Amino acid sequence: MSFELFISRRYLKTKPNQAIIALITLLSVIGVTIGVTALIVVIAVMAGFESDLKSRIMGIEPHLVIERQKGPMDQYVELIKKVRTHPSVKAAWPVVDLQVILKSETGVTGAVIKGIDPAAASKGLSLGGLLSLQKGTSTPGDAPTHTATLSPVVLGRDLARTLGLLKGDTLFVVSPRGTLAPVGYIPSMKRFLVAGFFETGMYEYDGSLAFLNLEDAQALARIGASVQGIEIRVADIFDTDLIGHSLLSTLGKGYRFKDWRQMNKNLFAALKLEKSAMFITLSLIILIATFSIASSLVMMVMEKTKDIAILKTMGATKQSIRKMYVFQGMIIGAVGTIAGVAIGTTLCALQDSYHLIRLPGEVYYITALPVDLKIVDVTLVALSALGICFLATLFPAFQAARLNPVEAIRNG
């Protein structure tokens, strides 16, 4: 052990007449501990929300979408066959998107209709109710017999509640892509049978999305046998950019792709910004705690003036004196950081295992506060706390190194 570290440890063992320094040191340790704990818990919760949102979005949205640069996509069957030959593609299906107005006996609302091939899409989308589209024109036992010839539609739970619909009810879908008649523009309207529901836990989807069979959506969109894109599920969602460019080279010119990050760019950018803002805000707690570290070191410099002078007369250099006070501050910071990491990780583990903090289900889409503790985040918090503590030691350390031993002994 170097003599600088040895003396630093001795100085931290304050005498009875130095109770105020001991109190300030203790408050410094507690402040750093609270700051590190808060940072770890908050960042873990933010990461948990992001991870949960990502998994829910991935359950209803594709990883990759291939579109034509101009107009609908013809000959999509052959294109899908080529897409499915790619080794990273797990599932691919055609899609038609259009905005419509839904009308029931009790309400009217706007919505987004997705026309899909339910057999193919069910391999890529983890949604209950999609297979109800395959049941075709079968009529539930409690439905009127006149609905037996209607095509099926699958709605989000919240959308169905808004319209007051139950399974087996009749729904009118009004498409703005109608026909031009002598009396003016007439939107197309068609009746559908409510065959099932899906629920993702996200109101953005559950309250505004519905699924039809591909042929019905093509008829509403008036695009014939064409589709608007090919939705794709891949093995690695973080490799979509490379897979997309590979597919474009296979399909040839005239196509473009969007991945899940581009389709949800604003959402993930907002989450990242919020996480960064919370990190900066809570780092101020550690910064405030470091003022206590600096204060205790300044008071210790004033208390140990004669000791510093004696050490200098015995041959201690300015660098050694600086190291002594830097070591003292870093010991305080390290103790607080280690305690904060231990408490923070323990709280996250308890929340993850026992769901100690619960959320009201009628307000949030989840019932317990999610946590996703990553070693990278813990390491970043610990290094940031130690870095701030190190900066707090510099001023007292340089002040101690500048002391004139002759003046210190004379005034002491």
N, C-alpha and C positions, 0 to 999 in steps of 0.2 A: 504494500500500500504506500502510495506517495505521501510525503509529509503534508502536502496541501490538502489531500482528502482526509488525512488523519485529523488535522487541526479543524477542518470544516465540520467534521462529525462532533468534535469536542465542543465547538462553539454552539452547536445546536442543542447541547445539554445545558440549558440556561440555569443560572443560580436563582435562589429564592428572591433576591432583590431585583430580578429581571423578569418579573411575572408579566409585565405588559408586553415584552418582546415575545414571551412564550404564547400569550394569548393571540397576538397578531399572527404568529407563525401557525398556530392551530386554525385560526380563521382562514388563512391562506390555503391550507391543505383542504379544509372543508369546502371552500369556494371552488377550487379546482376540481374536487370530487363531484360536486353538484353539477358543474358545467359539463364535465366529461360524461357523466351519467345521462344528463338531459340530451346531450348531442347524440349519444349512441341510441337511446330509446326513440327519439324523434326521427332520426335517419332510418332506423329499422322499420318504424311504422310507415314512413313515406315510401320506402322500398317495398313494404308489404302491400300497400294500396296499389302501387304501380304494377307489381307482379300479379295481384289478383285481377286488376282491370285488364291486364294483358291476356291473362288466361281466359277471361270471359269474352273479350273481343275476339280472340282466336277461335272461340267456340262457334261464333256466328259469322265471322268474316273469313274470306280466303287469305292465304299467305301471299298470293300473287294473282294478278289479273292481266290477261293478254287481250288487247283491243286492236282494232284496225285504226289507222290514223285518220281515215276518211270513210264515213258511212258505216252501216251494219256489216257484220261478218258473214259472208257466204261460204258455202262448202266447209262448214265448221266441223262436220263429222270427221273428215280427213285430217283437219288440223288437230283435233283432239287425239286422234290416233298417234300422230307424230309427237304430241306433247307427252303422252303416257309412256312413250319409249325412253324418255329421259330417266336415268337411274335414280335421280333425287326426287322425282315426282311420285307422290303416294296416291293422289286422286285428282281428276280433272273433270269438269262438267260445264256445259253451256249455260249462259244466263241472259235474261232480258230484264232490264230495270226500267221502271217508269213511275212517275208520280200520278196518283189518282185521287179521286174523292170516293170515300166509302159511305154508304147510306144504309141505315137500318130503320126499323120502325120507330126507334126512340132517339136516334141521333145521326149527325153527319160530321165527318171529320176528314182531313187530308191524310194521306199515307203514302208509303213507298211500297210498290209491288215488285217482288222478285219472281220471275218465271224460271224454274229450274227443272232438271230431270231428277226426280226424287230418288230414284235408285242409285244414280251416280253421286248425287250431292250428299246423301246420307253417309257415304264412305268418308267424306271430308269434313262435314259439319256435325258437331256433336249437339244436335238439337232434337228434343223429343217432339213428336207430332208430324215430322216431315213425311214419314212413311204413310201418314193418313192420305196423302195425295195419291198414293198408288192404289188406294181402295176404290178409286174411280167413282162410279155413280151409285154405289150402294147407299141405301138410305137407313139411318139409325132407326131403331124401333119406335122412338118417341117423336120422329119427324113426320110431317104430313106426306102423303104418298105423292103429291104433285112435285116434290123436290127430287124424286128419284132420278130424273134426267139431268140434274144440274151438276156442273163441274165443281170439284172441291176447292176450298181455300183454307189455309192454316194461318191463324192470326196470333200476334203477341197477346199475352194475358191482359196487359193494361189497355191495349187497343180494343180488345173484346169487351172489357168493363166499360170503357168510354161509350161504346156503341150499344151496350146492354145486350150482348149476344151470348147465346149458349150453343153448345154443340147440337147441330141439326137445324139451326135457324137459317133463314135466308138472308143474304147480303147482296146489295146492289153495288157494283163497281162502275164508276163513271170515269172514262178516260178522256182527256182533252184532245186526243188524237182522233177526232171524229171525221165526219164527211161534210162536204160543202153542198148544200141543197138550195133550191130556189128561194127558200125563206131565210137562208143564212147558214151559218156554220152550226152543225148539230154534233155535239159530243156523243161518242158511242157509250152505251150502257148495257151491262150484262148482269144477270143474276147468278150467284154462286151459293153453294151449300157449305156452311161452316163445318169442316170435317175434323178440326183439332186445334190445339193451341200449343205454343212454345213459351218458355220463360228463361231468360238469361240473367235476370236480376238487375239489368240496366234499362232504365226507363227509355233511354234514347232508342233502343231497339224494340223493347216490349210494347211501347206505346205508339209506334209509328211504322211498323214493318209487317208485311203479310207475304205469304208464299202461294204461288199458283203453279200448275203444271206449265211446262214450257210452251205447249201449243196454245193454251189459253192466253198467256201473256203475249205471245206473238200476234195473236188476233187483236188484242186490245191495243198493242203498239202499232199495228198495221205495217209490219215489216216482212210479211210473208214467211218464208222458211229460213230467214236470217236470224242471227242473234247479235247481241251487242258486245259480247265478250266471252272469254273462257276463264273460269275461276279455277285456281290450282292450289292444292295442298302439297307441301314439300316436307322432306324429312328434317331439315334444319332451317328454322325460321330466320336465323341470323345469316344465312347464306343465300337469301333471296335475290340479292343484286347480281351475284355471279350466275345463279341459275337463270334469271331473267334474260341476261345478255346471251347466255348459251342457247336458250329457247328461241330468241329472235334470230340468231344465226341459223338455226335449223328451219324456222318457218319462212325465212326470206324477208325481203323488204316490204314496207307498207304496214308494219305492226309496231306496237309500243307496249310497254308493261308498267304496272304500278305494283309496289309491294305494300305490305301491311303498315310499314313505317310511313310511307308517303300518304296512304289513305287516312291515317290517324296522326298526321304530323302535328297538328295544333294541340291535340290532347297530350301527347307525350312531351312536347316542348313545354307546355304549361306545368306538367308534373316535374320535369327537370328543373325548370326555373324556380318552382316552389321549394324543391328540395335544396337547391343552392341558397335560396333566400333564408331558409330555416337554419342552414349550416352557418351562414354569416351572422345571423341574429343571435343564435345561441353561443357562438364563439365569443360574443361580447361578455357573456357571463365569465368565461375563463379569463378574458382580458381584464375585467374588473378585479377578479381574484388576484391577478398578477400585480396589481397596484399594492395589495397587501404584502406580497412577497417583497416588492421593492421597498416598501416602508419598513418592514422588519429588518431588511439588510442594511438600510441607511441607519436605522437606530443601532444596529449591531456595530456598524462602522464607528459611530460616535462613542459607543460603549467600549470598544476594543481599540481605541486610538493608541493608547500606550503599548498594548500588545503588538500592534502593527509596527510601531516605531522600534520596539525591541527586536522583532523579527528582521526588520530591515538592517539594523545595526549588526545582526548576526550573519548577514549575507543574503537574506531573502531578496529576490529580484521583484520588480514591479509585476512581471508576468506571473510569478508565484502568488503574489498577493491577489492579483485579479482572479487566478484559478481558485483560490480559497473561497472567495465570495460567489463565484459562478457555481462552484460545487455545492455550496450551501443552498442557493436558490434552486438548483436542479434537483437536489435531494428532496426539497419540499414539493417541487412540481412533480417529480417521479412518484412520490408517495400518493399524492392526490390523483394523479393519472391512473396509477395501478388500481387504487381503490375505486375510482369512477368506472374503469373498464370492467372490474369484477362485478360491481353493483349493476351496471347497465346491462351486461350480458346475462346476468342472473334474472333480472326483471323481464328481459325479452324471452328467455327460455321459459319462465313461468307463464307468461302471457300466451306463448305459443302452445304450451302443453295444457294449461288449465283454463284459458280464456277468462282471466280475472276481470278484465275490463270489457263489458258488453255494451252493445249499441242497440238503440231501439229499432226494431225491424220495420216499423211503419215509417221511419225517417230515412234510414240507410238501407242500402241493398245487401249489407252483410250484418250479422248479429254479434260479431266480436271484432275487436281491434286487431287487424292483421299485422304480423311482424315478419320481416325477412332480413335477418342479420347476416351480413356478409363480412368476411374477414378483411376484405379490402377497405370497407367503411370503418371498421374498428381501428385498423392500422392508421388510416388517414386521420381519424379523430385523435388518437394517441400522439402521433407525430406533430399534429397541429398544436395540441396542448403543450407538449414539451418545447416546441419552437417558441410559443408565446412566453412561456416561463423563462426560457433562455434570454430572450430579449429584455425581460424585466430585470435580469441580474446585471446587465451590462453597465448601467449608470452607477449603481452602488460599488461595483467592482472597480471601475475606473476611478471613482472618487477615493476609494481605499488605496489604490496604487499610487495616487498623486500625493499622498500625505508626506510631509517633510518630517523625518524622524526627529530631528533636533527640535523643531517647533512643537511636535507632538509631546516629547518628553518634558520640555520646558513648561508647556501649558498644562500637562497632565499632573 
